[in-house]
Amino acid sequence: MFVPNEDSPRDFKELMEDEFGVETQVEKEEVKKLIDTSNFKPITCDELTKILGLTIKRDETNKIITFLAQLSAFTEDSQLNISFNAPSSTGKSFIPLEIVKLFPDEDVIKLGNCSPTAFYHEQGEYDKATNTIKVDLSRKIIIFLDQPNIQLLERTRSLLSHDEKIIKAKITDKNQKGGNRTKTVAIKGFPAVIFCTAGLRLDEQEATRFLLLSPEINNEKIREAIFEKIKKEADSKGYKEITERDPDRKLLKDRILAIKEANIQEIKIGNSKLVEEEFFKGIKQTKPRHQRDIARVISLIKVLALLNLWFREKDGDAIVANDDDIKEAFKIWISISESQELNLPPYVLNLYKDVILGAYSAVKRGLSRQEIMKKHFEVYGRFLPDWQLRQWIIPMLETSGLITQEADSFDKRKILISPTSEINSESDGGVDAFLLAQEVFSENKT
């Protein structure tokens, strides 16, 4: 079959497209021209939150960070990785799946399940000269939904760390005769990766490669989500039409497409001194992980500049992030920095504050697991499995330095859990500060 080239007549190309679905370069150029960037205005995070709130209730910080992470796929090397960790039925997958509807389908890879070596078996472009299969993940958004384990993350550490633009792997495959043969796979590019799992425990090497997030599970958020679910399911077609007709949402989708087509290769930071001041403002003692943290903050700054690329200074082919981008990025970072510093999903940190500290303030002594589970039910209205508390939550909190375990002086067979004197992080706080705040709050209520 003859495929039209760039010199083919326009009417013939249209005929081939209509009859055979042949996409032409001319039509690609026309798609670009259809986006009228003159309609765009500078957009703030507050305005972005309002647009995303059309379908996602509450979770303001989570949806902003998730959107920026997905948009970071269109940067050259500033992609963000997110891990949503929370118990089942809390909406881990909902936020990334709802936001990714704004992005072009061809840039999204959604995987319901993925074996640890799946990437290395992905069929890509075969290079006969080097006997290598090439898999290009540049400018892709990869969402792993409800993954049962973290072995996949262990196999993709180099990819998540952005160690090299092209990562080669040697694996073995079964041949037709039942033997093994060596296979070389080259993975190119840095995708934006979002990992959703009900498993709360992450190895430190994985935790430092991700922004750790958890959906809100307070009563107000759940009630609003239920109302929205009823509205959506009562008339799903009408709900979708109303959503897609929203002018701000439509403009945001056009903006994303225009950002993709702009193909920005470099984003510079105009005021590096301000970045230094803001980052070291809350740090008393530097740690190795701060090297990754500042990289995340810088990625946030660059993505915020990319979001408003038409309203940023140009330096050759690069755009320049301004002070507003820097301040907005640190505002986002501060809202999640405590849990990131402790390598804890926000769900676990909130459980520590609401449940363990709450129960400890009432009895002023070490707590048994049964007392913690009882308090958990009082706070969240659902049971906490003993195995989850014992195998995941307690070890994570102990590793973070937030609790200690010791035998009961009256019954050595019984292990009691006590919060440490202060939170092991650079932020002001700790058990004493938290208990004091609780007492002040109680006094004000009375």
C-alpha positions, 0 to 999 in steps of 0.5 A, a space after each residue: 500500500 502506498 503511504 503519502 509522504 510530505 510531497 503528496 497533494 493535500 487532498 490525497 492525504 486527506 483521502 488516505 486519512 479518511 480511508 486508511 487512518 494514515 496520519 500525516 505530518 501536515 495534520 500534526 502541524 495543523 493540530 499545533 495551530 489549533 491551540 490558541 495560546 492567546 487565551 492562556 493566562 498565568 495560572 496559580 496553584 489555587 486556581 489549579 486546585 479549583 479546576 481539579 476540584 471539579 471531580 476531586 473533592 478535598 485532597 488539595 495538596 495531593 491533587 496539586 502535587 499529582 498534577 505537577 508530577 504528571 506534567 513533569 513528564 514533559 520536562 527533559 530531566 526533572 520528572 517527579 515520582 510519587 508513591 501513594 501509600 494507604 489502606 485499601 478503599 481510601 482512594 489511592 488510585 482515584 486521584 492519579 487516574 482522574 487527573 491523568 484524563 487531562 493528558 493525551 492518551 498516547 503519553 499515558 501507561 496504566 498498569 493494573 499489575 506488573 511483574 518485577 521484570 516487566 520493563 525488561 521484557 517490554 517489546 520495543 524497537 530492535 536494533 540489529 546493529 547492536 542486538 539490543 531492544 530499545 524501549 523509549 519511556 521519554 515523556 511518558 506518565 506511568 501509573 502502577 495501580 494497586 501493586 501487591 509488592 515493591 519488588 518492581 521498584 527494586 528492579 527500577 531503582 536506576 530508572 527512578 533515580 535518573 542515573 543515566 538517560 539510557 539504562 541497559 539491562 542484561 536478562 535471560 529468556 527461554 528460547 524455543 529449545 527450552 534453554 536460556 539466552 541472554 537479552 539486552 534491553 535499553 530503556 531510554 528516558 525518564 518517565 513520571 512514575 506514580 506507584 499506588 499500593 496498600 502496602 505501607 512499608 517501603 525500603 529506605 532506598 525506594 522511599 527516598 526516590 518518591 514523594 510519599 503521599 496518602 489520600 485524606 480519610 477524614 469524615 468531611 472528605 469521605 462524605 463529599 466523595 460519596 455525594 460526588 459518586 452518587 451524582 456521577 453514577 446517577 447519570 454518568 454520561 451527563 456527568 461526563 458531558 458537564 465535566 468536559 464542557 467546563 471552560 476552565 477544564 477545557 482550557 487546562 487540557 489545551 494548555 497541557 497539549 500546548 506545553 507538550 508541543 512546545 517541547 521545552 528542553 531546558 528550564 533555568 532558575 533565575 534566583 538560586 540564592 532564594 532557593 538556598 535561603 528557603 531550603 536551609 531555613 528549616 534545616 538544623 543539621 544536613 542529612 544525605 537525603 537532603 540531596 534528593 529533597 532539594 532535587 525534588 524542590 528544584 523539579 517542582 520549581 521547574 514544573 511550575 515555570 513550565 505551567 506558565 511558560 508563556 509568561 516567563 523570561 526566555 534565555 535562548 531556547 530555555 525558560 527561566 523560573 522566577 521568584 513566584 515559582 520558587 516560593 510556590 514550590 517551597 509552599 508545596 514542599 513545606 506542606 509535605 516535608 515532615 512525612 518526607 523527612 521521616 520516610 513515612 507515608 502521611 497516613 502513618 504519620 497521621 496515625 502516629 499523631 491522632 492515635 498513638 499520641 492521642 492515646 498516650 496523652 490520656 494514660 501517660 504510659 506505654 501502650 499495648 497494641 490492643 490499646 492502639 487498635 482501640 484508639 484507632 477505631 475511635 478516631 477512624 471508625 474502622 478496625 486496624 488489623 493486628 498484623 498490619 500494626 505489628 508488621 508495618 506500622 510499628 517497625 516504620 515508626 520505630 525506624 523513624 525514631 518516633 516510638 520505642 518498645 520495651 517490656 512491661 515492668 509488671 508482665 515481661 511477656 507484654 510489650 509496651 509502645 511509647 512515643 519518644 520525647 521529640 520528633 526526629 526531624 528538622 521541623 519544630 514539634 515533638 511529643 511535648 509540643 503536640 501534647 501541649 497543643 492538645 491541652 490548649 485545644 481542649 481548654 479552648 473547647 471548654 
